[in-house]
Amino acid sequence: MDLTDKGKLRTTREAAEILGLSPPTLETWRTRKSDGPRFVRLGRAIRYRPEDLAIFIERGERSSRSDPGSEAA
């Protein structure tokens, strides 16, 4: 699964697969309002935009374990 199909919203399971996480991790992040990826609520359904997953991945990029990342700037 990749992020090239920008028009398709991803389910929690698909988003978790893309991120290499478990669906319960994404569910926990949503309920705790943590720094997880942005999501869309469509009625009772939760979906993720591919571009929001890509932004989330970019925010997590580090050059080393001591690198604070871009949010520290």
DRENMARMI-530260 format. One record per residue (C-alpha): residue number from 0; residue in three letters; chain; x, y, z. Coordinates in steps of 0.02 Angstrom, whole numbers, always signed. Layout:
N
(NUM 'ALA' 'A' (X Y Z))
...
***
This chain:
73
(0 'MET' 'A' (+0 +0 +0))
(1 'ASP' 'A' (+71 +170 -45))
(2 'LEU' 'A' (+26 +354 -35))
(3 'THR' 'A' (+17 +387 -222))
(4 'ASP' 'A' (-173 +372 -236))
(5 'LYS' 'A' (-205 +541 -154))
(6 'GLY' 'A' (-392 +540 -186))
(7 'LYS' 'A' (-426 +385 -81))
(8 'LEU' 'A' (-458 +403 +104))
(9 'ARG' 'A' (-378 +264 +207))
(10 'THR' 'A' (-459 +162 +343))
(11 'THR' 'A' (-376 +147 +514))
(12 'ARG' 'A' (-310 -25 +466))
(13 'GLU' 'A' (-237 +41 +302))
(14 'ALA' 'A' (-161 +193 +386))
(15 'ALA' 'A' (-83 +83 +521))
(16 'GLU' 'A' (-9 -30 +387))
(17 'ILE' 'A' (+66 +120 +296))
(18 'LEU' 'A' (+142 +186 +459))
(19 'GLY' 'A' (+200 +16 +520))
(20 'LEU' 'A' (+92 +31 +676))
(21 'SER' 'A' (-54 -65 +747))
(22 'PRO' 'A' (-233 -2 +725))
(23 'PRO' 'A' (-254 +8 +915))
(24 'THR' 'A' (-107 +130 +922))
(25 'LEU' 'A' (-197 +249 +803))
(26 'GLU' 'A' (-359 +227 +900))
(27 'THR' 'A' (-270 +270 +1063))
(28 'TRP' 'A' (-189 +423 +987))
(29 'ARG' 'A' (-360 +484 +926))
(30 'THR' 'A' (-441 +467 +1097))
(31 'ARG' 'A' (-295 +546 +1189))
(32 'LYS' 'A' (-280 +689 +1063))
(33 'SER' 'A' (-94 +657 +1051))
(34 'ASP' 'A' (+23 +695 +909))
(35 'GLY' 'A' (-45 +560 +794))
(36 'PRO' 'A' (-90 +595 +613))
(37 'ARG' 'A' (-239 +704 +572))
(38 'PHE' 'A' (-398 +609 +530))
(39 'VAL' 'A' (-569 +638 +455))
(40 'ARG' 'A' (-732 +586 +538))
(41 'LEU' 'A' (-870 +540 +416))
(42 'GLY' 'A' (-1018 +500 +526))
(43 'ARG' 'A' (-952 +357 +633))
(44 'ALA' 'A' (-814 +312 +510))
(45 'ILE' 'A' (-634 +371 +535))
(46 'ARG' 'A' (-526 +397 +383))
(47 'TYR' 'A' (-351 +463 +349))
(48 'ARG' 'A' (-297 +570 +201))
(49 'PRO' 'A' (-137 +507 +119))
(50 'GLU' 'A' (-62 +682 +126))
(51 'ASP' 'A' (-92 +690 +315))
(52 'LEU' 'A' (-3 +523 +336))
(53 'ALA' 'A' (+143 +590 +232))
(54 'ILE' 'A' (+152 +747 +341))
(55 'PHE' 'A' (+150 +640 +498))
(56 'ILE' 'A' (+294 +535 +430))
(57 'GLU' 'A' (+393 +692 +386))
(58 'ARG' 'A' (+366 +765 +561))
(59 'GLY' 'A' (+446 +608 +631))
(60 'GLU' 'A' (+603 +616 +525))
(61 'ARG' 'A' (+766 +627 +623))
(62 'SER' 'A' (+949 +619 +573))
(63 'SER' 'A' (+998 +542 +740))
(64 'ARG' 'A' (+918 +490 +905))
(65 'SER' 'A' (+974 +657 +982))
(66 'ASP' 'A' (+900 +759 +838))
(67 'PRO' 'A' (+747 +852 +910))
(68 'GLY' 'A' (+668 +864 +737))
(69 'SER' 'A' (+584 +1010 +651))
(70 'GLU' 'A' (+454 +1043 +788))
(71 'ALA' 'A' (+594 +1097 +906))
(72 'ALA' 'A' (+644 +1240 +790))
***
